[in-house]
Amino acid sequence: MSEQLRVGIIGCGGIANGKHLPALSKNKHVAIVAFCDIEEERAAAAKQQYGSENSRIYTDYKELLQDGSIDIVHVLTPNDSHSFITIDALEAGKHVMCEKPMAKTAEEGRAMLAAAKRTGKKLTIGYNNRFRPDSQHLKKVCEKGTLGDIYYAKAHAIRRRAVPTWGVFLDEEKQGGGPLIDIGTHALDLTLWMMDNYKPLSVTGSVFHKLGSKENAANAWGPWDPAKFTVEDSAVGFIKMENGATISLEASWALNSLDVDEAKCTLCGTEGGADMKGGLRFNGEEDGRLFVKEVDLKAGGVAFYDGASAKDIDVECAAWIDAVRFDREPIVKPEQALVVTEILEAIYTSARTGETVYFNR
């Protein structure tokens, strides 16, 4: 393998330009050598900003995959194409970073995991919120057992009015859903990771289409088109795990609520609790007294990242590139991401059928 890992980008839209390309361009161990998008001008614009004179442009991802010099591919396309592009890339001998969620359906996610195992190539999913300072600190506390047995948790992904009106976010066929699969997936990933519990027993869910039909609605990114709003505007899920632990998941792009939090979790254990509301707080009992402790996260850093910036996307990128360089297991394992997708799908299924979904494991 060359001194610099050669990276190809498939999908040069918002998530590529807002997250992956800026982070990759800062990493000295990376050369971004190929840009692919079905709209050639987007690939060309990405090359101009983040590539070199020798970087190549493609409109067909299969042509990019034919370049045997490419080590890593980032799949940054709509959810309905995550699976087949990732599998093709793995089969072509590339390591793959696929943006969240893992796939539109659990069946597609399972096919991705099987391909990674079959090819021996690394696969990770873009859950960058694990790499925030508060997430990293809370994870260390959970691993020490400070909270005890975490038996109840809440996964928060609530926006009051922040419906993404660009791209295909409102297209159920392309995305598989709305806020649940878009931002609820981050909150659920964080919660399961903190609990280190990936064995769901049953899921009951409700999905709402209550505000998406409103004309000229107030919204952070301007009014949405009700005719194109084919996904839910909010959703909730009740998840029971095999060991009896319970998780409440809430997600919305539009909800008449002032209690807003995104990519956060609340944990309740036998020895203490924690939440990310307005910062990282711990609560418990000591010497017969209840306490609440707020953590100052301004000082200190992340052990495995040696760069100047501590932005979560940079830390995520560094950890992923180092996993490939040093042949380590990625921090976000595809097996974990698959459970997230399975639970999200179960919430949608439960909402559609009106029945609880049970897992057979």
N, C-alpha and C positions, 0 to 999 in steps of 0.2 A: 504494500500500500504506500502511496506517495506521502511525502512529508505533510502536505495539506490534503485534507479530505475534500474530494470533489463532489459538490452538491448540485442536484437538479431540482428545480421548482416546478411543480405541476399545479397550476392555478395561481394567477397573478392579480387577484382581486384584493378586497379590503383586508382580509386576514393576513395575506402575504405581505402587503405593504405596511400594515399597522403593527405587525408582530414579528413574523418570521424573518423577513428580509433585513429589517433593522438589527435584529439580534445576531443573525448569521454574519452580517457585514462587520460586526465588532469582534468576531472570533478569529484570532490569528491562525487557527488551525484549519480554517475553511476557505475554500475558493468556490464561489457560486459560478458555475460554468454553463448552466443551461436554464432557459426560461420557457415555459410552455403555457399557453392559454388559448382557448378556442377563439378569442379575439386577439388577433396578432398585434394590434396596437398596444394592448396592455402588456404583452410579453416584451415588446420593444421598449416601452417606457420603463419597465422594471429592469431590463438590461442596462439601459442608459444610466439609471441611478445606482444600481447595485452590482452590475457586472463589469466585465472587462471587454476590451476590443475583440478578444477571441471567444467570448461567450456566445453560445448559439441560441437561436430562437426557433420554437416549434409551435405548431397549432395542433399537432397530433401527438399525444403523450407516448404512444407506442414507438414513435420514431426516436424520442428522447431516450427511451429505455434500451434502444439498440446500441447506445454509446457505452461500450464496455469499460470506459475509464471512469464513469460516474460511480461513486461509492455509496452515496446517500441520496434518497429522494424524499422531498416533503410534499405530501398530498394535501392540497389546500383548496379543495373543490367543494361544491354542494354535497350534502350528506348522502344523496342517492348514488353518488359515484365513488365514495370512499372505498367501498369493498373491492370492486373489480379493478380499480386502478392500483390499490395497495397490493392485491394478490399478484397482478401482473408484474409489479415492481419487484416484489419478493422473488418471484419466479425468474426474473431477469438478473438476480444476484445482487440486488440493492438492499441496503438497510433502509427502513422506512419510518419516518415521523409522519403520522396522520393526524390532522387536526381533529379536535373533539366535535361531536361524539364519535365513538369508534365507527359506528355504522348507523344506517337508517333503521335496520332491523337486527334482532338478535341472531337470526340465521346467517345474515351477512357477516356479523361480527365473529361468529364461530368459524366461518370459512376463512376469515383473515387469520385467526389464531392458528388454525390448522396449517395454513400456508407458511406461517412463520416457523412453526415446529418442523414442517416438512423440509424447508429450505435451509434451516439453521441460521437465517438472517434475523437481525434484531428488528423488533417492531415496538414502537411506543406511540402513545396518544397524547395530544396536546392539552393536558390539564395543568396549565401554567400556575393556577392559584395555589397549588401545593408549594410553590417556591417563594411565596410571599414571606416576609420576616415573621409575621404573626403565625402563619401556618407552620413554618419550620419550628418555631419555639413550642407551639402547642403539641406538635407531633413528638418532640423530645420528651415533654412532660407525660404524654400518654404512654410512651414506650417505657418510661421509668415506673409506671404503675401508680403515679401520684393520685390519679382520680379513682383508682380502684377498678371495679368492674363497671364499665359504662353500659348501662342497661336502658337508657332513654336518651334520644338525641333528636334535634331538629335541624333540618337542612333548609337554609333560607335563600331564596332567590326572588325577592319581591321588588318590582319597580312600580311606582305609582302611575306614571305615564311616560314610558320610554320604549315605544314600539319601533323597531328598525324598519324603515320604509324603503330601503334600497335593496338591490340584489334580489335574492329569492327567499328571503326570510319568511314572507307571508304565504309561500307556495307549499302546501302540504305534500304534494307529489315529490317535489325536489328535496324537501327538508325532513319530512316524516312527522312534523309537528311544529309547535311554536315555542313559547318560553320554557316549557318543560324540557324539551330536548336541546334547547339552545343555552339557557343559563341555569335551569334546574340541574342539568347534568354536572356542572361545576360544583354546585352545592352538595349534591349527592356523592360525588367522588371524594370531596374533602371529608365528608362525614364518615363514609365507610373506611377511608384511609386512617382517620384518627382512631376509630374503633378497632381497626384491624379485623374487621368482620365481613366476610364475603359469602355468607351462607344464608340467603333469604329463604324463608319458609312460605310466606304468603304476602300478597299485595292487594290492597283495595284502593281504588282511585276515582277521582272525579275530575272532569275536564269541562271548562266553561267557555261558551261563546256568548258573552254578555255585552261587552263594550265594543267589540270589533265592527259591529254594524252601524256605529254612530258616524254621521256625516260631520266633516269639519271639526273633528275632535281635537282638543288641546293635546299636544304631544311634543316631546323634546325635539324630535326631528321632523316636525311639521305633520299636518293631517295625513292619515292613511286613506287609501282607497278601499271602502268597505267591500266592493266587488272582488277585490284581490285578497282580502283578509280571510283565507280559507283554513287557517290554523286556529287553535285555541288562544284566548287572551290571558287565561290563567288556569292553573291546575293544582291539585293537591293529591298527595298519596300517603297511605298508611302502610308501613312496611314492618312485618314481623320477621325476625331472624330465627334460625333454628335453635339458638340458645335462649330464646325468650326475649332478647333485646328488641326494642321497638324504635322506629324512626318515623318522624313526621316530616314530610317534604312539601314545601310550598313554592310555587313559581308563578310569576306573572310579568307581563309587559305592561298591562293596564289593569289597575285595580284601585278602587276607592279606599285606599288605606294610606295612613301616614307612617305606618310601621314598616319602613323600607330597609332592606338589607339584601346584598347580592354576593353570592359566593362566600357565604358565612355559615357557621354551624354553632349549635349549642349542645354541650355534652353534660350529661348528668350521671355521675358514678357513685359507687358506694362510699368512696372516701372524699369526694369533692366534685366540683363542677367547674365548667368553663364556658365562656361565650365570647364571640367576636364583635359584639354590638358596641360601636363607637370606640373600638380598641379591644385589646385582649384582656379579659378579666377572669380571675379565678375566685371561687368561693368555697368555703368549707367551715369546719369547726375545729377549734384549737383551745385547749384548756377550759372547756366549758363555755366558750364564746364563739359566736359566728363571726366570720371575717369575709371581707371582699378585698382582693388585691388586684390592682391594675399594673400591667407590665409596661415598662419603658422600652420600646423597641427601636429607639433612635440609635443606640449604641450597639456595637457588635455586628457581626456579619454571618455569612453562611460558609461553613467550613470547606465545602468542596468547590467554592468559586473564588478565583484569584483575581478577578477583574476589578475595575474601579467602580463600576456601577452595580447596585444591588437590586435593580428592577427585576421583577419576577420573570419577565420574558428572557432577560439576559442570563439569569441563573438557570432557567429551564434549558436554554440552548446550550450553555456550557456543560451542564450535567449530561445532556444527550450526546453531544459530540465526544465527551470524555468516555462515555459508555462504549462508543464505537472504537475510539482510539485505543483504549486499554482492555477491550473485550470484557466489559462489565455488563451486568444485567441492568437494563434501564430502570430508573426510579419509578416511572409510571409503567407498570407491567401490563401487557395486553390482557392477561387473565383477569386483572382487576377491572380494567375498562370494560371488558365484556359483561361483567356482573352489573355494572352501571347501566349498560344498554339493555340488559335483560329486565332489570327492574323498571326502567322507563317504559319499555314496551308493555310490561305487565300493567302499569298504571293506565296506559291508553286502552289496553284490552279490557281492563276492569270497567273503565268509564263507558266503553262502548257496549259491553254486555250487561252491565249492572251486577256483575258477580265478582267474588274474590278469586284471584288467580293464585293457584298453588304450584310450588316448584317441586319437581321430583328430582332429588339429588342422591 
